[in-house]
Amino acid sequence: MNHSQRYKRQVRLPEIGNPGQEKISRAKVLVVGTGALGCAALSYLAPAGIGTIGILDNDAVEESNLHRQILFATRDIDKPKPLAATERLRAVNPDIKLIPHFLRLSADNALDLFKDYDLILECSDNFPTKFLVNDACVMLNMPCIIGSAIGFSGQLSVYNYQGGPTYRCLLPEPPDPLLMPTCADAGVMGMIPGIIGNLQALEAIKIITRKGDVLSGRLLHFEGLEGNFMEIPLALNPENKRITRLVEYELSCPDLLLKKHLIGGKDFLNRLQDPEKYTIVAIGEDEEPLKIKNHSWSPVPLHKVPELIQTIPRGKKILLICEYGIKSNEAIKYLLVKEKFRRAFGLKDGLSALRILA
């Protein structure tokens, strides 16, 4: 391969050179999540010449993404994120292989997806995905680089690298999703995930070329307002290496029980006609109302659902709705399992699916 033009600035580095660039060109990296972290990481991995890049996400581009998800433009709104990212990156570097995976990562598909790659960058915005990525990588003996960002701060580390600590050595179990605000709820300054995502890309290059001191056994924490970095040491707990199967790391709720509390679009529209019997609770990240036909609801953040439920009269049933059905499902699981609340129902697949059917 001729690296003389496109990669000549990095090939000139003695730590890289032609041998390092050959390793980069043969590397296969999967980026899980194409939000702000993933967009930043991808924006540098592709131009660096990573030979094969997988891009995994099950979301579409929204206008609220554009202030920080730098691969996307206004024309990409409503496009699947992996496809929009692939189009942009292919224009930047047509010489690499880009594989879009427009699907939801699950315990059923994680191992099959990961086995085709050398390294995973975990760039999602939720704990269940981070734990699923970690556990799959432990089972495959594969390193993963997990980053996160909220407000003006962010952090990252390399996990399961050459016998080093895993993500469970930082957090043994996923925290309660309703008690942990996401960046959608608490906000995030767009540059913060940009910084963390770039550092994830840098760690990937170090791992691939086997140069430098890989960020394993150390959690790097960045405080944007203070402009400083802090390292927190991480020790390996050998018990965290003994993972033999994958599960969905959400609130445990029997599938049969959950299915009984999910309703279809036609059923939902019928129940709207009985406001005395049902209270609608809309869950969303923005202040913009959720709308369907001539109905409109002001959304509340997911982590405020337990507090809101206490204000609803015990005689009423609750209909939980959100745009895609993801957040409402999480809320239903919480209410069924943790609160033993049996009067909660949710719109399967969310308002977006109902609009398509309409």
N, C-alpha and C positions, 0 to 999 in steps of 0.2 A: 504494500500500500504506500502511495506517495503522500507524505504528510507535509510536504514542503510549503504549501500555502495556507490551507485552512487551519492547521494546528501548529504552525511554526513557532508561535509565541510560547506555547506550553512545551513543545518538543525541545525548545532551546534550554529549558530548565534542566539542570543536571539531574534532578530527582526524577524527571520524567524521561526525556530522551526518546529515541525511537523504540527501545524495548518497552518503556512504560506506555507509550502510545499504542503499541501493539496489544498490550494487556487491556487497555481501555477499549480498543476496537473489538476485542473478543468478549468483553463483559456483557452479562445479561442482568439488567436491573429492573425490578418492578416497583413502581410508585403507586402506593395505595392511598387514594384520596387526591382529588385535583382541585382542592381549595387553594387558599393563599400559600400554605406551606408547599404543597405539591407543585403549584405553578412556579414558585420561585426555584425549587430544586430542579424541575424539568427545564427551566429556562437556561440553566448552565450545564446540565448533564448532556443534553442533546448537542449543543455547540461543541462540547468537549470531545465528542465522538464516541460516546458509549455505543457499542455495536448494536445492542438490542435493548429497547426500552418498552416495558409494558406500562400501560396507563389504565388504572382501575378506578371506576367511580360509577354510581348508579343515579347520579343527579344530573339535572340540566342547568344551564347557565341562567342566572337571574340578574336583573339590573343591580340588585344590592351587592352582588359579587364583585362588580367591576372596580370598586375602589381599592381592591387589594389582590385580586386574582388576575395577575398581569398577562396571562396568556390570552385572555378573552377581550373581545370588543363588543360594542353595542350590537353589531350585526349577528353576534353569536347567541343572543338571548333566545332561550328555549331549545337550543341545540344540546344534545348529550355532551357533557363535559369531556369525556375521553375522545370523542370524535372532533370536537372543536380544538382541543389541545393538539391532537394528531395533525390536523390541517396546518396549524400555526408552526409546529415544530418541523414538519416536513418541508415547509418553505424555508426554514432556517438552515436545515441540514438534510438534504435529500439522500445522503449516502448511508444513513443509518436505518435500521429496521424499527418501526414503531408499531406496537400492537395495542389497539384500544380494547379494553374489556369493559363493556357497558353492562355491568351487573352488580348485584349486592354480594359482598364477600360474606361467606357463611361457613359454618363448621363442616358443611357437606362438600364445599368446593375449594377450601383454602389449600389443602395439601396438594391437590392436583394442579392448582394454579401455580403455587410456589415452586414446585419441583423443577419447573422449566427455567428457573432463574438462579443467579448466584447470590443475590443480595436483595433485601427488601427495604424500601424507604416507607415508613409508616407516617402518613401526612394527614390523617383524618382529624376530625374535631370531636371525637367521642371515645369514651373509655372502652365500651364493648369491642370496638374494632381494634384498639391498641392491644387489648389482652388476647384477642383471637390471633392477631399477627404474631405476637410474642410466642404464644403457645405452639402455633404451627411451626415457627422457626426453631423452637427448642426441639420439637419432634423430628425436624429435618436436619438438625445440627447446622443451621444457617444463620448468619448474622442479620440483625435488623437495626435500622437507625430510626428511632422514634423521637419525634419533635412535637411541641405544643406551644401555643401562644394565646394569651388573653390579656386584655387591657394594654398596658405598656411593658409587659414582661413575657419572656419565653424561655424554654429550656429544651435540651436535647441530650441524648447519650447514645452510644452504640451498645447494643445488648447481644448476649449470646455469642460473643466474639472470642474465639480461641479459648473456650472454657470460662469466659468471664461472666459477670452477673447478668441476670435476665431482668426483664421489666418487673417481674414479680418480686425481685429483690428491692425494688423501689416501692412498689405498691403490691402487697400480697393478694388483694382482692379488689375488684372494681368497686368504686364508691357508688353510693346511691345516686342514680342519674337525676332524680328530682331535687336533690339537695346540692348538686354541683352545677352552678351556672356555666353555660357555654359562652363562647365569644359572641354568639348571636344574641344572648341575653345581656351579658355584661359589657359587650363592645370590645373592639380591638383596634389599635392603631395599625394601619395597613403595613407600615414599614417593619413592624415587629415580626410577623410571620415571614416577611421577606428576608430578614436577617437570619432567622432560624432555618428557613428552607435552604438558603445558600450554604449555611454551615453543614446541613445534612448532605448536600451535594459534595462539599469538600471532603467530609468524612468518607463518602462513597469512593471518591478518587483515591484517597489514602489507602483504603482497604484493597481496592483493585490493584494499585501499583505497589502495595506493600512498602510504602514510604511514610515516614513521620510517626508520631505517637498517636495512635488511634484512641478516640475518646471512649474507651472501655473502662468500666470501674470508676467512672467519674461522670457526674451529672453537671453539665454546664448550664448555669442559670444567668439570664441576661435581664437587667433592669434598665429599661429604656429611659425613664425620667432621670435616673441618676447617672446613666451612661456608663455602667460598670458590669463586668462579668464576675461571677463567683463560681467556684468549683465545689461540689459536694461529693465526698468519696462514697462509693457504693461497694459493699462487700457481697460476695457470692454466698447464698444459702443453697447448699447442694440439693435440698429438698425440692427446690424450684426447677431442677433439671428433670425430675421424675414425672413427666407428663406423658400419658399414654393414649389419651383421646381428646378430641376437641368437643366443646359444647358451645352453645350460644350464650355469650356472657352478658345476658340481660337479666332482669328480674325473672326468676324461675316461675313459670306459670304453665300448667298443663295445657297442651295445645287444644284439647277438647273443650276445656273451660273457656279459653280465649275465644275460640270459634263461636261459642254460644253468645258471645257479647259483641260480635261484629255483625253489622247489617249492611245490606246492599243499597244501591242508590235509590231504587224504587221504594223500598221500605223506609229509607231515610226521609224521602219527600213526603210519604204518607204521615210519618210521625211529626213532621213539621206542622201538620194541620191540627195538632192537638197540643197547643202551647201550655194548657193547664196541667198536662200530665208530664211534659218533658221540659227540662232546662238545657239549653244549648251552651256548651262551653267550647269556645274556639281557642285553639292553641297555635301560637305563632311567634315569630321572632321580631317582627316589625310592628309599627303602630298602624299600618294600613289595614283596613278591615278585610275580612274574608267574605267573599260574595258568591252567591249562586241565585240565579233568576232575580226575584225581587226581595231576596233576603240578604242581610248584612250583619256581621258580628265583629266586635272589637276583640282581637286576640289577647291572650295572656301568656307569659312565658311558661314553659313546661314546669320549672321548679316551683311555681306559685300555685299549681293545681291543688296540692294538699290543703293549703290555706284557704283557697276558694271554696273547696268542697264543704268546709265546715259552715259556710254561710248559706248553703242550700237547704231548704226544708226537707226533712227526712221522708216525707211522703212523695216527693218528686223523683222521677227517674232522670238520669243525666245522659245526654248525647254529646260525646266528645268528637270534635272535628278538627282537622288541620288540612294543609294543602295536599299532602301525599299519603296520609295515613300512618306515617312513621311515628311522629310525636304522640298522636292520639293513642296508638297502640301501646307505647311506653307508659302513658298515663293510666290506661286501663289495667295493664299488668300490675302497676304499683297499687292501684286501688283494690284490685282483686286479692293480691297476695299479702300486701303489707297492712292494708286497712280493712280487709275482709268486707269490702264494699261491693255488694252484688247488684246495685241498681245503675251501674255504669255501662253504657253501650257506645260503640264507636263506628264511624263510617269507614267501611273497608276501602282501602286504596285512596281515600281522601277526596276532597272536592275536585281536584284536577281530573280524576277519572270520571266523576259525575258530569263534569262539563263536557268531556269528550262524548259521553253517551247522549247527552242532551243535544 
